[in-house]
């Protein structure tokens, strides 16, 4: 259950970072803003991927328990 909660939390956090990227684009229209936009995009996508992997690991573990 811990992996499921952590995975869902990471997916939500990744989406928040992605939305923050759009907000930072309007606030910082410079080369530093481009850097921050890329950083937030990379972190958001990376955290989403880790969250999705954790959720799939939890689902696979639960499916294995049901078959036993």
Long-range contacts (C-beta under 8 A, 24 or more apart in sequence): 1-58, 3-54, 3-55, 3-57, 3-58, 3-61, 4-54, 4-55, 4-58, 6-51, 6-54, 7-50, 7-51, 7-52, 7-53, 7-54, 7-55, 7-57, 7-58, 8-51, 8-55, 9-51, 10-47, 10-48, 10-50, 10-51, 10-54, 11-47, 11-48, 11-51, 11-52, 11-55, 12-51, 13-47, 13-51, 14-43, 14-44, 14-45, 14-46, 14-47, 14-48, 14-51, 15-44, 15-48, 16-44, 17-41, 17-43, 17-44, 17-47, 18-44, 18-45, 18-48, 20-44
